[in-house]
Amino acid sequence: MNRINRIGRFLSYLVFQNIAGLIGLGLLRVLFGERGWFPVPAVQDILTPILKYFLPLLFAYTGGRMIGSHRGGVIASFVMIGMIAGNPSDYSMLMPAMLVGPLTGWIIARTDRWLTDRIPVGLELLCYNVAAGFIGVVLCLFCYAEVAYWFVLGMEGIHGAAKLVLESNYLPWVALAVEPGKVMFLNNVINHGILEPLGIQQTKEFGQSVFFLLETNPGPGAGLLLAYYLRLKNKPRDNARSSLLIQFVGGIHEVYFPYALMRPLVIVPLIAGGLAGNWVFVLLEGGLVATPSPGSLIALMLMAPKGMHLPVLGGVLASAAVSFAGSYLVLAWKGGPASDDPAAMAVHSISEKSEKSEKSEEEVPLNEEPQRKTIRKIYFACDAGMGSSAMGAALLRKKIKQAGLPVEVGNCSVDDIPADADLVISQARLTARAQEAAPRPEHLSIVSFVDAAFYDGLIGRLRSEGPQGAANEPESGEGEALFTPDHVQIGAQADDKWQAIRQVGGLLVRLGLVRDDYIDRMIERERVLSTFIGNGVALPHGVGAADTGILKPGIVIAQYPDGVTFDEGNKAYLLIAVVGGEQQMGLVSRIAFMIEKPETVQALVRAESPLEMHRRVSAFLQEPASETNE
């Protein structure tokens, strides 16, 4: 199950990065297509290359880049051209692009890793690119001659089966699999992995597709949440109302999954609601011109072609009505859910965590102080990292800002939690996956991402953790975190600049500032243009301030008393690495002001201890560059 969830998360992330292109395609069809509001026959000359070339190449590049970085994406696009050229049919190449892209990226990444220690110094960039080009040629020709043919055969079978289902009127019954699958967090696999490629192909033939409506229909979830809203009382009622708005209008379906799992029997009315909506879609021949993402009522109306708004709206309302009636009966038969509101579980998790913490502190011997970990970075994690987690992070970020707490809040996929996370908040059914992916940080489970009591409890806990959580923390604390004596290496030695850069990169990795692969990009950047800037100083760095290998900001300084030869015989006695994302430009400007005076550099080169180096450099980091004097 975890592997299937990972596949779904990967596919959804791949699609979400390119969703603007799909929406653009949908808007072209809605406005100017054959069934659009303002039909323009010439627009077909634009739609054809978008479907045949642009979207497959875009998806292949994205999938290749996600696994094999930029070079993997480029070669994946190159290989995809072979697939497109070898396809004599009219089938969409989007599905093979979602397979060819990641596979090519994986091959490029494995090849780069194998070559790392097997190529001569100075020939890395040449060998990497030549190897990638050779792999691209082999895979491109193979896809053209063999894979495209077998793909066409496979798609003929799939679309033949889909056509039989459509003609036999059995299509509505897919709700038997779709609705339970959504509740089990398989919605991304179902939608982006199966229904979306089928819908794109059907749209090429008929101008619209009902497949785009089968999973994205917000009606069943809206009916369930409305039933909960009428059965709950007080604060839980408000949480259900907020979830209903977010699910029906915002399109984030994950918010109703916990409500369904609280009473598993309501899955029956969810299936009934999905069946009802699907029957209406089929009977009224409803369909959309592109996938609505997220699956909100607004997105469905936007992607509905001219004349299809009433059929689409009718199916959504029918599914909502049937789901509501069945869910209300189930909740009433069970005696009402007021005592076990899903949101209450979130509050309980905070309270239980606090009680356990207090109990553990009481058991600590008197001669030992309990260690409390400072929470500076909180991440909300969901399956794809772009839906409910983004909403939860936005809500908490607003409350933290109002409380004046120096805590950063972000969102991510449950399988890709950043290494600098101190606290991870995830939906209760995903917490086990989150702990497996990132065992180091503390984990909290949440059931309702809109429960105000959960956020208030967390804010109260952050405030109670002592001075480190206060808003008036001295600015020097930031400087200390960016640059400490541990960030200094005195008396280093290296045979050449490549070894020196790897030493500095290794220090960045040991301090937890960057990932291992950032060192490779430091080497790559140095091959493009020397980072020696004069006055005996070099500033080795990666290829960009927004490099995904950067985990947190910081400065590292390595002192080489004998010097390291850079280009044209210039020697660097100080190698300074600055990583900082958004803060990088400000940090670099202060370092630049510091090293513009030769006497300052000489003082640093003569420093005999990390403490001395730290004292001298900190003077420049703690004050604006324009006001700092040596």
N, C-alpha and C positions, 0 to 999 in steps of 0.2 A: 504493500500500500504506500509506504514512504517513497519507493522508487517511482510509482505512478504519480504521486504528488509532485515529486521533483521534476518529472517530465512536463507536467502541466504548468508548474511554475516557470520553467524555462520557456515553454511555448508562449505563455502569456506575456512574459517579459519581452520576448522577441517581438510579439505583435504590438504591445503597448508602445514600444519605441518607434514603431512605424505607423501608429494609428492615424496620424495626421494625413498620411498618404491615402489610406483607405477612406477616410472621411472626405478628402478632396475628390476621390473617385466617385463616392456616393453623391456628393453635391453636384458634380458635373452631370450625372445621370438624372437626378431629381429635377434640376433646372432645365437642362438642354438636351437630355436623351430622348429616345423615341417616345417614351411615355412621360416625359417631363412637362413642367409647366410652360416652358417656352421651347418647343422642339426645334432643334437645329441639326439637320442631317449631317452637316460637315463636322459636327462634334465627334461623330463616330471615328473620324480620322485621328482624333486625339485619344479616344478611349481604347482603340485597338493596340497601339504601342504601349500604353500604360499597362494593359493587362498582359500583353505578350512579353514585354521586355522590362519595363520599369519596376513593377512590383516583384517579380521573381528575382531580379538582380538585387533589389533593395533588401529583400528578406534574406537572400543568400549572403550578402555582404554582412548584414547585422549578425546572423548566426555564426559566420566565420570569425568576425571580430570579437564576439563575446567569449570565444574559446581560444582563438589563435591571434588575438590583438589585430592591429591594422593590417599586417601582412596576411594573416589568415583570412580577413575579410576580402582583401583584394583578390587573392587566389580563388576564394570561393565564388566570387563574381565571375572570374575567368572560366572556371569549371562550369558554371551555370550556363554560360553561352553555348557550350557544347551540348548541354541538355536541351536547350531551346532549339538549336539548329537541328538536333536529331529527332525532334518531335513533329511528325507530319500531320498530326491530328489537331483538333481545335480545343483540346483539353487545357485547362489552366495549369501553369507550371508552378503555382504557388506552393502546393504540397511538397513536390520534390525539392523546392528551394529551402523549405524548412528542415529538410533532411540533409541535403547536400551541403548547405552552409555550415552547420555545426560539425559535420563529419570532416569536411575539408579543414576547418579551423583546428580540429583535434589533431589531424595528421601533421599540420604545419607546426603546432605547438610541440608535439612529440619529437619531430625532426629537429627543431631548434634546440630542444633539451639534449638530444643525443649528440648534436654537433658542438655543444658548448665547450667541452674539454678536448676536442679532437681536431681543432683547426689552429693554424699558426697565429701568433699574435700579430695583429695588424690586418688580418684578412677576414675578420669575423663578418663584417657587413657584407662583403662580396660573397662569401660562402653562403650566408643565410639567404640572400636574395637569389643566387643562382640555384640553390637547392629548392627554394620555393617555386621558382619558375619552372624547373624540371618537373616537379610534382604536379604543378598546374597543367602542363602540357599532357602528361600521362593521363591524369584524371579527366581532362577535357575530352581527349580523344576516346577514352574508354566510355564516358557518358554518352558521347555522340554515337558511337558504334553499337553499344550494348545496352546501357542502362535506360536510355530514352525509349527503346523498343519495348522492354519489359515493363516500363512504367506505363506506357500506353495500354498494354494488355491488362495490367492491374486496374487502371482507371476505367477501362471498358467494363470490367467486372463489377467494380464498385458502383459506377453510375447506372449500370444495368439493374443492379439490385435496388438502388435508390429509386429508379423509375418504376420498378415493380411495386415497391412500397407505396409510392405516390398514387399509382393507378388502382391499387387494391384497396385504397382508403384505410390502410392500416397505420398510416403515418402518425395520427394522434396518439397511438398507443406507445410511442417512444417515451411518453411521459412516465411510463412505468420504470424506465431506467434513468431518465434525465432528472426528475425531481429528487429521488433518493441520492443520486450521485452528487447533486449540488449540495445537499445537506452534509455530505461526507467530504466536502471541500474538493470534489473532482470537477467542479464547474469549468475550470480552465482547460482541462483535458478534453471535456465534452465539446466545449464551444470552439476553441481555437484549433484543437487537434483533429476534429471530425466534421462538425457541422459547418464551420466557416469555409473550408476548402470546397465542400459540396455546394454551398450556397454561391460561391463565386462562379463555379462552373455553370450552375443552373441559371445564374443571372446573365451569362453570356448567351444563353439560348433563348430565354424568355423575358429578359429585361428586369426580372425581380426573382426573389426566392423566398419560400416559406422557411427554409432551413435557418435563416437568420433570426427567426422568431422563436424557435423551439426552446432554446436555453435562456435567451435574454429576456423573455417575457417576465416583467416584474409583478404580474397579477397574483400568482399563488402566494408569494411572500407577503405582498401587501394585505391580502385577505387574512393571513395568519396574524400579522402584527395588529391589524384592526381588531381582531377578536381578543387578543391579549390586552389591547388598550381599553376595551369595554369591560373586561373582567378584572383588571387590576385596579388598585386604589392609590391615591396620594402620589408619592415620589416615583414608585415603579410605573405608574400610569404615565407620568411625564416622560420617563425613559422610553416606553413603548411608542409614544407619540413621536418622539424625536427619531427613533429608529424607523418608523413608518415613513416619515418625510425623507430621510436619507436614502432609504431603499427604493421608494417609488419615484421620487424626483431626482435623487442623486445617482441612482443606479448601482449603489454598493450593496449587493445582495448578501454579502457575508454577515450583515448585521442581524438578519433573521435566522441564520443557522442555529445559534445558541438557543433561541426560543423553541425551535423545532426539536432540538436534542433534549430539552428539558422535559418534554412530553412526547416521546417517540411515536405515540399513536397519532399525533397530528400529521405525520407523514402521509397517512391515508387521505385526508382532505387535500393535502398539497398535491398528491398525484391526481386526485379527482379534479382539482382546479386546473392543473396542467392539461389534462385530457379535454376538459370543457373548452379551454382557450384554443387548443390545437384543432378541435372540431370546427370551431367558428372560423379559424384561419383557413382551413381546407374548404369548407362549404362556401365561404365568401371569396375564395381564391386570393387571400391576402398574402402579402409578401413585401420585402424590403429590397432596396437596391444595393445595400452594403451592410456590413455588420455594425450594429449599434454598440458602441463601447464608450462608456459603461452602459449597461442595460437599463437605462431609465426611460420613463414615459416620454421625456423630451427628446431623447436620442432616437427612440422608435418613430416618433412623429416626424423628426427631421429626415430620417432615411426612408420614409414611406413615399412612393411615387404618387403622382397626381391620380386622384380617385381611389387611393388605397387607405386613406386616413380613417375612414369609418370602419372598414373591415378590421384594421389593426387595433383600433380603439375598442371595437366590439369584442374582439378576442381577449384583450387584456382585462376588460371589465367583467367578462363572463368568467374568466379564471379567478379573478379576485372575489367575485360573488360566491362561487361554489366553494372556494377555499375558506372564505370567511364563515359561511354557514356550517360547514363541517367542523372547522376548528372551534367555533363557539360551542357547538354541541359537545365536542370532546372535552373542552375545558370545564363546561358546566357539569358534565357527567362525573368528572373527576373531583368536583367540589371547588373548583376555582383555583387559580395559580397564585393568589395573593401572598401565600406564605412561602412560596419558593420562587419568587421573581428572579429571572436570570441575572439581573443587575445586582441583586443582593449578594450573589456569590462573589462578585468582584470586591464588594466591601468586606465580605468575610475573609477573603484571601489577604487583604491588607491587615485586618485586625488579628487574624491568626498569625501572620508573619510577625507582627509587633509583639504578640504574647510570647511566641517562641524566642524572639530576640531577648525579651526581658528575662525569661526563664533561664536562657543560656548564660546571661550576664550574672544571674544570682549564683550559678554553679561555678563561676570562675574563682579560683583561689584568691585570697586577699592580696597576696604578693604579686599577682599578675593583673594587669589591666586588660579588659576586653578590647580587642582591636575592632574598630569601626571603619569600614571602608568608605571613603569620601565618594559621593556620587556626583560626577560632573557631566557624564554623558548618558542619556537615556534613549533607548531605541524601541519604537513600536515595531513589531514584526508580524507580518501576515504572510499568506501563501505566496503571493506574487510581489509583495512589497510596494504596491502602488494603489491599493484600494482602501480597505478599512484601516490599515496602519497609517496611511497618510492623514486620514481624518482624525484618528486618535492623537497623532503627533501634533497636529494643528491645534486641537483643543488643549492639550497639556502645555504646549508652547505658549499659548495665550495666557493661561493661568500662571505659569512660571514667570512670565514677563510682568504680570500684575503684582506678583508677590516679590519681585525684585531679587530673585534667586539666580546665582551665576551657574546655571545648569543648561547644557545644550540638549536639544531634543531632535531626534531624527527618526526616519522610518526606513525599513529595509525588508528584504525577503527573509523568511524564517530559516532558510538554508544558507544565507550569506550575511550573517551578523558581523559587523565590523569588529576588529580586534580591540578597539579602544572603548568598547561598550562597558559601562559599569553596572547598568541595570537594563534588563530586557523585559518588555511587557508584550505578551502574546495572548491570543485567544486560548481558552482552556484546553481545547483539543489539539492545539499546536505546540503547547509548552514542552512536551517531551521532545519533539523535533528540534525546538529551539535550544534546549539543554544539550542535546546531542551535537548540534552544530557549534555551539559556543558554551562549553562547560564552565569557563572562568567567571563570567559575570553573574550577578544575582538575577533570578528570574521571578517574575510575578505573572499570575494568570488573571485574565480579565474575561468577562463574559459579554458585557455590553459596552461597546466603545463610546456610548453616549451617556454613561452613568456619571452624573456630577459628583456623587458621594465618593466614588473611587478616586477621582482627581483631587477632591478636597482632602481625602485621607492621605494621599501621597504627598500633597503640598505640606500638610501638617507634619508628616514624618521628615521631609527634607528640612523644614525649619527647625525641627528639634534636634538635628544632628550636630549642632554646635557651631562654633565660629566659622567653620569652613563653609557653612551654607549661608552665611550672612551676605547681604548685598553690599555692605561697606567694606569688603575685603580689600586690603591694600593692593595697589597696583603692582607693587613689587612682587606679589605672589605670582602674577602672570609671568614676569621676567624670570623668576626662579624656575618656573615650570618649563620655560622655553630654553633656558641655558643654566646648567648647574655645573659644578666641578666634574661630575661624571661625564659631561659632554666634551671634555677636553682630553687630548692625548698628547703627552709631552715626550720629546725625544724619539719620535717615530723614524723608521728607516724603510726605504723602498728602492728596488732596482730601477724602476721606471714609473712613469706617471700612471700606467694602467694598474700596476700593483698598488700604488698610493690611493687611487680612486676606489679600488675595491676595499682597501682598508678603511677608508672613510665611510663607504657605503655599509661595510660590516658593522661599524660602530652605530650607524643610524638604525640598522636592523636590531642590534642588541638592546638599544634603548627603547625599542618599540615605536619608533617614529615612522618607519616605512616597512613595507613588505620586502621579501627577498628579491622579487623581480624588479624592484626599483633600481637595483645596482646595474642591471643590464641596460636600463634606459640611460643611466649616467654614462656608461661606456658608449652607448649609441650616440648620445649628445656630443661627447668629446670627439668622436670621429667626424662629426659634421663640422664642428668649429671649436677651436681650442678655447678652454675656459680660463686660460691665464689672462689676468687683467692688468698686470704690472705691479711695481713696488714689491715684487717677490710674493705675490698672492695669487692663488687660483680659486675659483668658485665653482667646483664641479656640481652639476645638478642634472635632473631628468629632462624630459622633453616638454614639460609644461607644468605650470603651477597647480593645475587641476588634475594632476596625475592620480589615477585611482590607487596607485601603490602607496600614496602618502596617507598615513593613519592619523597623525596629529602634528601640530607645528613644533618646530624646535631648531636649534642651531648646534652644529658640531664643528669643532676646530681641532685640526691635527697639526702639530708643530714638527717640522723636518729641519733640524739644525744644519745638516749637510746639504740640504736642498734636493729638489727633484726636477729633472730636466723636462721642460715642456717643449713646445714648438720653437724652432729657430734658436735653440740653445738657451732660451730663457729658463731661469731656475725659480721654482716656487718653494718658499720656506714655510708658508702657511697654506693649508688647504681648508677652506671654510665652506661647509655645506649648509644651506638654508632651505628648509622645507616648511611650508606654512599655508598652502591653499590661498584663501582670501587675504591672509596676513603677510604673504610672502613679499609683496612689493614694499610694504612698510619696513619689514625686517631688513631686506636687501639695501634699502636706502640708508638705514642707520649703519649697517656694516660698511657700505661704501664711504660714508663720511668718516668712519673710524680709520680706514686703511688708506685714505688719500694722503696722509702725512707719513713720509718715510720713517720719521723718528718714532711714531706710534707703532708701526710694523716692527721696527727693530726692537722695541721694548717687549713686544709680544714674542718675538723669536728668542729673546734672551730669558723669557720667563722660566723659572726653575721648578715650578709646581703648578698643578691644576688650579689650586686656590689663587695663586697670583694671577694666572691667566683669567680666571673667572672674575676676579676683582676689577681688573682693567677693562675687560669687555663689558661687564655689567653696567659700568658708568655710561656707556653709549646706548645701551638698550633701554635704560630706565628713563631717559630724557629725550625730548624731541631732538632730531638731528641738528636742527638749526640753532639749538641753544647749547649743544654739548661742546666742551673744550677739554683738551687733554691737559 
